[in-house]
Amino acid sequence: MKTVKEVSEITGVSIRTLRYYDEIGLLKPTQLTDSGYRLYDLKALEKLQQIMFFRELEIPLAEIKEIMGKPDFDKEQVLSVQKSLLENKRNRLNGIIELINDVREGVNTMNFEAFNEADVEHIISTMQKELSEEQFEEFIKTHGDGSVDNYQKILLDALKNEKVSADLLRWFGSKDKVIASAAPIDKIDEKRLDHNEIYQQLAGLRTVDDEEAERKLISKLADSYKQLLNLDNARAFLIDLSKEYLQDEKLAEANDTQYGKGSAEYIAKAIRRYYGV
């Protein structure tokens, strides 16, 4: 048996709080001594621990009392749910911390400045400087009809879309960085090899319960996208990408074809777990 003082020292829960839990019937002491001192056994301590898990999830005391007082209360099932919810909370906080770090490093995550025709011309001229003539011609054939004027119109129309523009600015941090991102297209292939390997390793985890490996690979994937696309904010990009994997059947199918059936859904959910979405 432990006294109320000993329980407070072990758990960090104040004596006043333990007394209040007793008063509202949430956690009664195992017994009272003749002098009226509260004593708690191991079972009571385990119950207190579970209450502490609920409190970390900011669940009101009245709800905790109702949940734990139900005849069909399943301790193991509740622990499993608590673990999942607390992991999600931890991941969400990690994502916020990462976002704060980005902001401290000068990333503007709230930039909604519109693109104009001069910006598009700058993007195209940057590409022409960085790519060989053959590479540039191949690129505009792939993304248009081979005409620079037509590709410029397609690009301008796309950037006039407020969502597209806002997404690019969230990912890259500024218009200048969006424009500069056109520069390293000819150096992407070597980076893609490492990028694809991360995807393959991630897809291989979809039938394995290895949270630590999953978190490490999502972190590597974020770094890989930062390098591959010159992103400032990989968090925003990956969260948006996870939505596309879950909502765009063609994109999901292409991913599954390359990395195995179910990989798109698994990778999307792994990204969302990592960032606590």
Number of C-alpha atoms within 10 A of each C-alpha: 14 17 16 20 15 14 21 16 12 11 12 9 16 14 15 11 11 20 16 14 18 14 11 12 12 20 19 20 21 15 13 13 9 7 6 8 12 20 19 20 14 11 10 18 19 11 16 21 14 18 20 16 17 20 13 13 13 9 13 10 15 11 11 16 16 11 14 17 11 9 7 8 12 11 12 9 10 15 14 11 12 17 13 13 17 17 15 18 18 16 19 18 15 15 20 15 12 16 18 14 12 18 16 10 10 11 20 18 21 12 17 18 12 14 18 12 15 10 17 20 16 15 20 21 15 17 23 16 11 17 19 12 12 8 15 20 15 13 16 18 14 11 13 17 11 15 13 15 13 14 20 18 15 14 18 18 13 14 20 15 12 14 12 12 19 20 17 22 27 23 25 27 24 20 18 13 16 21 19 16 18 20 20 16 16 14 12 12 11 10 14 15 10 15 19 15 13 17 20 15 14 22 24 15 18 19 10 10 9 10 13 8 14 23 18 12 20 22 15 16 22 20 17 20 20 18 17 20 19 20 24 26 25 25 26 20 19 20 19 16 16 21 15 17 23 16 12 11 12 11 15 21 18 14 20 16 13 15 19 15 16 16 25 27 22 20 23 20 19 22 26 22 22 25 24 21 14
